[in-house]
Amino acid sequence: MRIELDLRGLYCPMPVLRTREEMEKASVGDVIVVTADDPAAEEDLKRWAKRAGHEVIDVKREGETISVSIKKLG
């Protein structure tokens, strides 16, 4: 399943915290697409996903907005 999470307007540490909450509810194999405009979100989410054992499968940037797709692995 693909889960869209619009976190524009939220700043560190909220994008990671909200993503973690959604990931806990997701099933293995689900993909969460996080949209954010926090300049630190890309690196924060990549670091968190790696530590948590998930896979970043795509990163897209459009102006100030970034979308990070994270697949739940375990």
C-alpha positions, 0 to 999 in steps of 0.5 A: 500500500502507498501512504501519502504523508503531507508534512509541509509547514512542519520543522525538525523534528516533526517530519521524522516523528510523524513518519515514524508514527505512520511507519509503526502502523504500516505493514511490511512492504508498504511505502510512505511518501513524505512531502515536506518543505523543511530544508533538513527533512531529506537528510533527517528522513534518510538517516532515520530510515537507515537506522530504523531498517527501512529503505529510501526508494525515491527522493524528488525535489520540486522547488522548496518541496521534497518528497521522500518515499520510504519502504517498510522492510521490517 
